[in-house]
Amino acid sequence: MNIYVGNLSPETTEDDLRQAFEAFGQVVSVKLLRNRVTGESNRIGFVGMPVSDEAQTAISELNGKNLQGNAIKVEEGKRKISHSIDQGKQEGFDSGGGRDDRGNRDRRDRYDRGGRGDRERRDSSDRGGRGGRRY
C-alpha cells in the first residue's frame, strides 16, 4: 500500500520517515518530494508498505502525531487512473492536485477566473481582438 504523508518538517529525512513507519511493519520504499530547482523539501512524502493491515495501523496511529515539531497528515495514497495517452508510463499515485492526467487545469478554474470562453462578460467596447482601442 502506498501511504501519503503531508505537513512534514523541512528537516525531515527519508530515514526519519522510514523509522517512524517501521514501528508498524515492513517498509519497502520511502520518497520525499523535493523542489527540482532548489532541492528543498516540498514537505510531502510517500511510504510503501506491502502488508495492508500494517499500513492501515500505521495510518491510524501516525495521523496527527508530532514528527520533528509538525503534526503530520497520514492517509492512503490515491491511485492515478491510467488512460490510453499514458500507456508507456507506469501507474503512479496522486494527491489530488487539481489538474487532469495531461497536466491541464480543471476547466472550472479557467471559467471561474474569467478566461477564454467567458463570452458574456465582454462589454461593448471590447472588439474581441488583441490590444485596446485604436486612436
N, C-alpha and C positions, 0 to 999 in steps of 0.2 A: 504494500500500500504506500502511496505517496502522500506525505504529510506536509502541508503548508505551515510555515512558521513566520509570523509577522511581528512588527514592533520590536525588532532586535536592537540591542545597543550597537553603536558603530564599532565598538571594541570587540564584539563577539566574534570568535573564530569558528571554523568548521569543527575543530577539536572540542571546543566548549559545547557546541550543539550536539555532537556525537556523544559526549559523556552524559549529557542530560537525558538523552533518549535511550542510551544503552542500559540505564537503570530499569527499563521496562522490557527489554528483549534485544534481539539481534538487529543491528543497523547495517544495511548493505550500502547505503550511499548518503552523503551529505553534500549539499551545494548551497553556497551563499551567493546571492546575486550582487554584482558589483557594477558601478558605472564604468563604461568602456573607456572613457577618456581619462577620468581622474583616478580610477581604481578604488574609489571609496565605496563602502558598503551601501547598498540600497536598503538595508535593514530588513531584508526578506530572505528566507531560506527554504529549502525543501529537504526533507529527510525521507529516505526509503527504508521501510521495514517489511520483511517478507511475510510475517505472521500477522494476519488481520486482527486477532484478539489482542496481541501485544500492542499493536499500533493503536487500536481503539482505547486501550488502557492508558497509553502514553498521552493521547489526545485529551482524554478526560482529566487526567492528573496534572498535565502541564499547562493547559489553557488558563490564562490569567495569572500564572505563577511568575515570580520575580526571577529573572535571569540577568545578572550583571546590571541591576538597577532598573530594569524595564519589565513591566507586566506584559508578557508575550501573548500573542494570539496564536492558537494552535487549532487547526482544523484539517479535515481530509482534503487533499488536493483535488481540483476539478479537472477531469479529462477533457482535452480538446476533441472535437468531433472531426474525424478525417473526411476530407472531401476529395473529389477527383483531381483537383488542382494540386493537392498535397500528396499525391501518390508516392513521390520519391522521398518524402520526409517521414521520419519516424514519429509516431504519435507522442505527444508531449502532454504537458499539464498547463492549466490556465488559472489565473487568479481572478478572472473576470474584469479585464481592463477596459471595457467599453469600445473595443474595436472588433471588426469581424475577422475571419480567418485570413483575409488578404491584407490586413493591416489598415483597412479603411475605418474611419469613424462611423459610428451609428448614424443612420440618415436623420434621425430626430435631432441630433446635435446640429446638423447643418441648417435645418429649418428653424430650430429654436433661436439660432444666432442671426437669423435674417439673411442667410447666404443665398446662393443661387437657387432658383426655384420658388422663391417667395415673391411672386409677381404682384400680388395685390397690395403690397406696401409701397409701390412706386408712386411718387407724386407726379403732378402734371408737368413739372419742369424737367423730369428725367427722360432723356431720349432713348435710354437703354444701351447706349454705346459707352466707350471708354472716355474718361475725362469729363470736364464740366462744359459749361456754355461757351460758345464762341462769340467774341465781340468784334 
